Amino acid sequence: MTPASKANLVWDAANTRWTICNSGAREGGRDTNAVNDLAYVNGVFSFLLNASDILEGKQSGNERVHITEAQKNKWRGYVTNLSRFPTIMFNNQRVFKEAENRNKMCLGGPGDNSDVLSHVFPGEALGLNSDPEWLQIARNTVAALNPEDKKASWFQANCFPKIYTQAVRSGYPAEKVLANLSLLLAGRQPYDDRGDHVQLRANLTIVPPVHGLESVGAIEAINSMLLQSHDRVIRVFPVWVKNRDASFQDLRAFGAFLVSSEYHAGQVKDVTIKSEAGRLCRIANPWPGKACEVWASTGGQPEKVNFRLDGNVITFPTEKAKQYRIRTP
């Protein structure tokens, strides 16, 4: 057991919350409740809770998997009582800040590395199904990092694989995301702070002097415009330009599903879902307020599938290797 004086996850009895101490929103920092750490701690224990339900009773070597309720309650406590993401006012708008102990949004201000949104992506602690207030704060933060008349994070080298996806996952206007990404890919960005972007390869990865995640490109931003599912609900064309036709095929979604769909004349066409593992499928109704149908097919006569509609989410069971089509009558 780690001595309390050296623990990073500490119970704050006065505020009834778990606090992450002595970590860093960036390299070398000694921060309290950095947004990235809050996201990853939440992610780890949420994953353990979900995995424990799936693995309960399964055989592992010579032992049968069993997680006690006491252990699961401990994990639930971490998730439920973890500190909230820190925020601050900037230009009369509430935005996120990199850590609770910081006195400004981020280290370098507008145009800086967008680590302040790392809980949106790659941390995936926020999504389109999150509290609308949190999503608005995320969009405010995207806007604050990208002023129209000053240096913008859209063109910062470290941001290339992050800011566009962070914006899309927050529900930021697709037109603005695509306009700036197009400038960058065409080499017409207003500036290139370290010359990295002039070396973009055909697969949108950077040839860097020193980088890790920063080298992987911005393909996920486009994928997230077409399909999102990290909050366990499949959404097709969740953040897309209304007057632009598009289609995609076999994008992978949470739950071992391959999803295909088309957007034409401002409307989503049928959605096709291939189930690779036979798990429960949850998809946001692409036609809110309208009736829909689910059909299953394995190459023979299509069969109508019963589903449950909770709010705007369609839920139905699937069978491994079967293909399903969601459509309006």
C-alpha positions in Angstrom: 0.0 0.0 0.0 1.4 3.4 -0.9 2.0 5.6 2.2 -0.6 8.3 2.4 2.0 11.0 2.3 3.1 9.7 -1.1 -0.3 8.8 -2.5 -1.5 10.5 -5.7 -5.2 9.8 -5.3 -6.2 11.3 -2.0 -9.5 11.6 -0.2 -10.4 15.3 0.5 -12.8 14.9 3.4 -13.7 18.6 3.7 -15.0 18.6 0.1 -16.0 14.9 0.0 -14.1 14.1 -3.2 -11.1 12.2 -4.5 -8.2 14.5 -5.5 -5.2 13.7 -7.7 -2.1 15.3 -6.3 1.5 15.7 -7.4 0.9 14.9 -11.0 1.2 17.1 -14.1 -0.9 18.4 -16.9 2.4 18.7 -18.8 5.9 17.5 -18.5 7.6 18.2 -15.1 4.6 19.7 -13.4 3.4 19.3 -9.9 -0.3 19.9 -10.3 -3.5 19.1 -8.5 -6.4 17.6 -10.5 -5.0 17.9 -13.9 -7.7 17.5 -16.5 -5.9 14.6 -18.2 -5.4 12.7 -15.0 -9.1 13.1 -14.0 -10.1 11.7 -17.3 -7.7 8.7 -17.2 -8.5 7.8 -13.6 -12.2 7.9 -14.4 -11.5 5.8 -17.5 -9.5 3.1 -15.7 -12.0 2.5 -12.9 -15.0 2.7 -15.2 -13.4 0.1 -17.4 -12.7 -2.1 -14.4 -16.3 -1.9 -13.4 -17.6 -2.8 -16.8 -15.0 -5.5 -17.3 -15.8 -7.1 -14.0 -19.5 -7.5 -15.0 -18.5 -9.1 -18.3 -15.8 -11.4 -16.8 -17.7 -12.5 -13.7 -17.8 -16.3 -13.5 -15.4 -16.7 -16.5 -12.6 -19.2 -16.2 -9.0 -17.8 -16.1 -6.4 -20.5 -16.0 -7.3 -22.6 -13.0 -9.4 -19.9 -11.3 -12.9 -18.5 -11.8 -13.1 -14.7 -12.1 -14.9 -13.1 -9.1 -14.7 -9.5 -8.1 -16.2 -8.8 -4.7 -18.9 -6.2 -4.2 -16.6 -4.4 -1.7 -13.9 -4.0 -4.4 -16.5 -2.8 -7.0 -18.0 -0.3 -4.5 -14.5 1.0 -3.9 -14.0 1.6 -7.7 -17.5 3.1 -7.9 -16.5 5.5 -5.2 -13.5 6.7 -7.2 -15.7 7.3 -10.3 -18.6 8.9 -8.4 -16.6 11.1 -6.1 -13.7 12.1 -8.3 -13.1 15.9 -8.5 -14.8 17.8 -11.2 -12.9 19.2 -14.2 -11.4 22.6 -13.2 -12.6 25.7 -15.0 -11.9 29.4 -15.1 -13.3 32.5 -16.8 -11.6 33.8 -19.9 -13.0 36.7 -22.0 -16.3 36.5 -20.1 -16.7 32.8 -21.0 -16.2 29.8 -18.7 -13.4 27.5 -20.1 -11.5 24.6 -18.8 -8.1 25.0 -17.3 -5.2 22.5 -17.3 -5.2 21.9 -13.6 -7.0 23.1 -10.5 -4.0 24.9 -9.1 -3.4 26.9 -12.3 -4.5 30.5 -12.5 -5.1 30.5 -16.3 -6.6 28.4 -19.0 -3.3 26.9 -20.2 0.4 27.5 -20.1 0.7 29.6 -23.3 -2.8 31.0 -23.8 -4.5 31.1 -27.2 -2.7 29.3 -29.9 -1.1 26.9 -27.3 -1.0 23.1 -27.2 -4.5 22.0 -26.5 -3.7 19.8 -23.5 -6.4 21.7 -21.7 -8.9 19.6 -23.7 -7.2 16.2 -23.3 -10.1 15.0 -21.1 -12.3 15.3 -24.3 -9.7 13.5 -26.5 -7.8 11.3 -26.1 -9.2 11.0 -22.5 -12.8 10.5 -23.8 -14.4 11.5 -20.5 -16.7 13.9 -22.3 -18.9 13.2 -25.4 -22.0 14.3 -27.1 -24.1 12.6 -24.5 -22.5 14.5 -21.7 -24.0 17.3 -19.6 -24.7 20.2 -22.1 -23.1 22.6 -19.7 -19.8 20.7 -19.9 -20.0 20.5 -23.6 -20.5 24.3 -23.9 -17.5 24.8 -21.7 -15.5 22.6 -24.0 -16.7 24.6 -27.1 -15.8 27.8 -25.3 -12.3 26.4 -24.7 -11.9 25.5 -28.4 -12.9 29.0 -29.3 -10.6 30.5 -26.7 -7.6 28.6 -28.1 -8.4 29.7 -31.6 -9.1 33.4 -31.9 -9.9 34.6 -35.4 -7.3 37.4 -35.5 -4.4 35.8 -33.5 -2.3 32.7 -33.3 -4.6 29.7 -33.3 -4.2 26.2 -31.9 -5.5 24.9 -35.3 -2.0 25.3 -36.6 0.1 24.4 -33.6 2.3 21.4 -34.3 1.6 19.5 -31.0 -2.2 20.1 -31.6 -2.4 18.5 -35.0 -3.8 15.1 -33.9 -5.8 16.6 -31.0 -7.5 20.0 -31.5 -9.7 18.9 -34.5 -10.9 15.8 -32.8 -11.4 17.7 -29.5 -13.5 20.2 -31.3 -15.6 17.6 -33.1 -16.2 15.5 -29.9 -17.4 18.8 -28.2 -19.9 19.4 -31.0 -18.0 22.4 -32.4 -19.3 23.6 -35.8 -18.1 21.2 -38.5 -17.7 24.1 -41.0 -15.0 25.7 -38.9 -13.2 22.5 -38.2 -13.0 21.5 -41.8 -12.1 25.0 -43.0 -9.0 25.1 -40.8 -8.0 21.5 -41.4 -8.3 22.1 -45.1 -6.0 25.1 -44.9 -3.4 23.0 -43.0 -3.6 20.1 -45.4 -3.2 22.4 -48.4 -0.2 24.1 -46.9 -2.0 27.4 -46.8 -2.1 27.8 -43.0 -1.2 31.4 -41.8 2.0 30.1 -40.1 3.8 26.9 -39.2 5.4 27.4 -35.8 8.1 24.7 -36.1 8.0 23.7 -39.8 6.4 20.3 -38.9 3.3 20.7 -41.1 5.2 21.2 -44.3 6.4 17.6 -43.9 2.9 16.1 -43.8 2.9 12.7 -45.4 0.0 11.3 -47.5 -1.5 9.6 -44.6 -1.6 12.8 -42.6 1.2 11.9 -40.2 4.0 14.3 -39.4 7.7 13.6 -40.0 8.8 15.1 -36.6 12.0 16.0 -34.9 10.6 14.8 -31.6 7.0 13.6 -31.1 4.8 10.8 -30.0 1.0 11.1 -30.2 1.6 14.4 -32.1 2.9 12.4 -35.1 -0.2 10.3 -35.8 -2.2 12.7 -37.8 -5.7 14.0 -37.7 -7.7 11.2 -39.4 -9.7 10.6 -36.2 -11.2 14.1 -36.5 -12.8 13.1 -39.9 -13.9 9.7 -38.5 -15.5 11.5 -35.5 -17.4 13.7 -37.8 -18.8 10.6 -39.5 -19.2 8.3 -36.5 -18.9 8.5 -32.8 -19.4 5.7 -30.3 -16.9 6.1 -27.4 -19.8 6.8 -25.0 -21.3 3.4 -26.0 -24.0 4.9 -28.3 -23.4 4.8 -32.0 -24.0 8.2 -33.7 -23.8 8.6 -37.5 -22.8 12.0 -38.9 -23.0 13.5 -35.4 -21.0 16.7 -36.4 -21.2 17.2 -40.2 -21.7 20.0 -42.7 -25.4 20.1 -43.6 -25.0 20.8 -47.3 -22.2 18.3 -48.0 -22.9 14.8 -49.1 -20.7 12.0 -47.6 -20.6 8.3 -46.9 -18.5 5.9 -45.0 -18.1 2.1 -44.9 -17.2 -0.3 -42.1 -16.0 2.2 -39.6 -15.4 0.4 -36.3 -17.7 1.3 -33.4 -17.7 0.4 -29.7 -19.1 -3.1 -29.1 -17.4 -4.8 -32.0 -19.6 -3.3 -34.7 -18.7 -2.3 -38.3 -20.9 0.6 -39.4 -21.7 2.1 -42.8 -24.0 4.9 -43.8 -24.6 7.8 -46.3 -25.6 11.4 -45.9 -27.3 12.9 -48.9 -29.3 16.1 -49.4 -29.2 16.9 -45.7 -30.5 13.5 -44.6 -29.0 10.3 -43.2 -29.8 7.3 -45.4 -30.1 3.8 -44.1 -27.5 2.6 -41.5 -25.9 -0.8 -41.9 -24.3 -2.5 -38.9 -22.3 -5.7 -38.9 -22.1 -7.4 -35.5 -18.7 -9.2 -34.9 -19.4 -10.3 -31.4 -23.2 -10.5 -30.9 -23.4 -7.7 -28.3 -26.2 -5.3 -27.5 -26.4 -2.5 -30.0 -27.3 1.1 -29.0 -27.6 3.7 -31.7 -29.0 7.2 -31.6 -32.0 7.5 -34.0 -30.6 9.2 -37.1 -34.1 10.6 -37.7 -35.1 12.2 -34.4 -38.8 12.2 -33.8 -39.5 9.9 -36.8 -40.4 6.2 -36.7 -37.7 3.7 -37.7 -37.3 0.0 -38.3 -34.5 -2.6 -37.7 -34.0 -5.5 -40.1 -31.5 -8.4 -39.8 -30.0 -10.3 -42.6 -27.5 -13.1 -43.1 -27.9 -13.4 -46.8 -31.4 -14.8 -46.8 -34.8 -13.2 -46.3 -34.5 -10.1 -44.0 -36.1 -10.4 -40.6 -37.7 -7.6 -38.6 -36.0 -7.1 -35.2 -37.8 -5.8 -32.1 -36.0 -2.9 -30.5 -36.5 -0.6 -27.5 -36.5 3.2 -27.9 -35.2 5.1 -24.8 -35.5 8.8 -25.5 -33.7 9.0 -28.9 -31.6 5.8 -28.5 -32.5 2.6 -30.3 -31.4 -0.6 -28.4 -31.6 -4.1 -29.9 -29.8 -7.4 -29.4 -27.5 -8.7 -32.1 -26.1 -12.1 -33.2 -22.5 -12.7 -34.2 -21.9 -12.3 -37.9 -25.3 -11.0 -38.6 -25.9 -7.7 -40.5 -28.5 -5.2 -39.4 -30.1 -2.3 -41.2 -31.8 0.7 -39.5 -34.1 2.7 -41.7 -37.2 4.8 -41.8 -40.4 3.0 -42.9 
